[in-house]
């Protein structure tokens, strides 16, 4: 296979799990990792295949005085494999080999006991053993392990490694039933060259992974587990209309100061309504002071001015008119109208430091943000405004409001880029920030912060549009990193008024969920939720939504009109289908208090993601990906049947809806 680069060992394990999919749910499979580096790889495989995980130790027998040179190896069970070439060339006495084997056997036994922490090893006789390491060079240790495992009389041995020379993989094929090498680089320089992160695995990491795996298994690893559907049904909590009771919601949130609430589509009424109601309770009862949405910064800030009582808009509908760009229905809808009106009423009469705001995290507003920077500077520093107009004039030769034409021109070298100019403007604004901030107290500080973030949006959008022509991964990562940086900057800004700021984030599941346990992570993508877990460690919660069927507001293509489209029932082997089989109109699964459900949903399953475009006829390819839901989120809310969110501008096509489909379709 081609030279593939893995993020780390667990990423490699997820790739191998996909290649071993034929062994999924096979009752006779046992996954064995060679410590230490093979265990993180093996953990991902075991979780995906729903198989028990254990270690199988191999110790190198080093030549005395030249221990880095292997004269042989000893594996669990006492099997010794001699490297005849080395032993013969150096004329190593048999007693020297035996002494080294006795010494390493004692160390091997000590490590086995330390890793297992009293757990019994699994039964291997008659089993299909998947033997895993983080890579092979010569394959000497793997051969020793294979030789030792033959003594247990397994039904089959499968070797699985992320990276190895093609010749080594071919040699092993004569010794085992199957060899799965994810990549065979040529030339092969070292195992570590196939990883971005090849940091040494520690003994504690090995123990942590074995403990985690043991909590999910049956037989020698714990009591018999109930079926996955029964496990979720037994631990699911009531969530009327998708909203948990206060005690369940507040227990889930705990002392978190950042709560990310997702949506499985950008056009489902129940997701918007439940999210708004939960947010209201967090603002009213738990001191949350901001909503940060997957929305453009200047359009959301217009809403923020209104709810803070500072803007010129007369009502909530007028405040939402800034959302003109496709897809306008994401924010100009009936649920948002109600929420913005409520937030204004909540804030009225409160001291400024207790009011809750509404902010955007996204970066698409290239030209609008440029306009806002210049408008602010015209009020406070006309000379600086003139400099900003000159710098941003770099974009004037490009048509279009969204920067796509600029991106293609700059990305393909058809025009000069504006990177230098937008960075200069950022630096100029920061240089004068203290001077501007001294004017008129907190409102002036807010407007300065708003303007600084607009300048940062311009810089990020310029890079985004320039990057998007290179590939989806790089532009996706740039966008989610920008959203995470904006969230962090907002938390810092709001926190200056006393105490840590508490923020609710509204974004799609595909941004809210942790990418490290999804197919996207194997492609090198990361997400806002993943970055939030890293930046707000221990103070962050991720909540996702699922639905089985219903209707959704979406378009056929980018820029198309809003339509009310029928959502097909969840596909087989999907989380949506499993939740549907649980039964009930809606429910919450909070994994911290639902260990059996967490076990059940730790298996890799399909998950649906509908954005602003929905294509039912290619649903599997267009809208599904594999993930481990109980690690992707801290909790999931399922609403079995949902309906389309109502746009404020209802078109004839939306009113007509979609002609009901006949199932099944070819997908």
ZIDA-V824932 format. One line per field, one symbol per residue. ss: DSSP state (H for helix, E for strand, C for the rest). phi: phi as a letter, one per 30 degrees, with the letter a starting at -180 (. if undefined). burial: # if it has 16 or more other ideal C-beta (glycine too) atoms within 10 Angstrom, else .. A space follows every 50 residues. Layout:
BEGIN
ss->???
phi->???
burial->???
END
This chain:
BEGIN
ss->CCCCCECCHHHHHHHHHHHCHHHCCCCCEEEEECCCHHHHHHHHHHHHHC CEEEECCEEEEEECCEEEEEEEEEECCCCEEECHHHHHHCCCCHHHHHHH HHHHHHHHHHHHHHHHCCCCCCCCCCCEEEEEECCCCCCHHHHHHHHHHH CCCCCEEEEEEEECCHHHHHHHCCCCCEEEEEECCCCCCCHHHHECCCCC CCHHHHHHHHHHHHCCCCHHHCCCCCCHHHHHHHHCEEEECCEECHHHHH HHHCCCCEEEECCCCCCEHHHHHHHHHHHHHHHHHHCCCEEEEEEEHHHH HHHHHHHCCCCCCCCHHHHHHHCCCCCHHHCCEHHHHHHHHHHHHHHCCC CHHHCCEEEEEECCCHHHHHHHHHHHHHHHCHHHHHHHHHHHHHHCCCCC CCCHHHHHHHHCCCCCCCHHHHHHHHHHHHHCHHHHHCCCHHHHHHHHHH HHHHHHHHHHHHHHHHHCCCCHHHHHHHHHHHHHHHHHHHHHHHHCCCCC CCEEEECCHHHHCCHHHEHHHHCCCCCHHHHHHHHCCCCEEEEEEEEEEE EEEEECCCCCCCEEEEECCCCCCEHHHHHHHHCCCEEEEEHHHCHHHHHH CCCCEEEECCCCECCHHHHHHHHEEEECHHHHCCEEEEEEEECECCECCC CHHHHHCCCCCCCCCCC
phi->.ddcccdaddddddddeddcedcdiddccbcccddcdddeddeddddddh bdcbcbdbcdcddeibddcdclabbejjdcccdddddddchddddddddd dddddddddddeddddhidddddcdicccccbbdlbcdidddddddedde ddhddabccbbdbadeddddddddcbdabccdbbdbdccadddcbdbbed dcdddddddddddddcccidcldecdddddddddcdcdbdhicddedddd dddhcdcbbcccadacaceddddddddddeddddcbidbacccdbdeddd ddddddddicdcddaddddddddcdecddebcbdddeddddddddddeid dedcdccbbccdbddeddddeddddddddcaedddddddddddedddcdj cciddedddddcidaddceddddededddddcddddddciieedddddee dddddddedddeddddddddlddddeddddddddddddddddddddcjid dcbcccadedcdddddcbeedddjdbbedddddddbeibbbcbcbbbcak bbdacdbdidddbccdcdeedeicdddddddeijdaacccddcbdddddd cdddbdbcbccdcbbedbddddbbbcacddcdbdabccbdbbbddcddcd ddddddicdedccccdb
burial->.....############..#..#.....###################### #############......########.#####..##....#....#..# #..##..#..##..#.....##.#..##########..###########. .#.#..#########..##.##...#.########..#..#..##..#.. #...###.##..##.##...#...#..##.###.###.#..###...##. .##..############################..#.############# ########..#.#..#..##.##.#############.######.##... ....################.###.##..##..##.##..##.##..#.. .##########.....##..###.##.##......##.......###### ##################.....##############..##.##...... ######################.##########..#..##########.# #####.....########.##..#######.#...######..#.##### ##############.#..#..###.###############.#######.. ...#...#.........
END
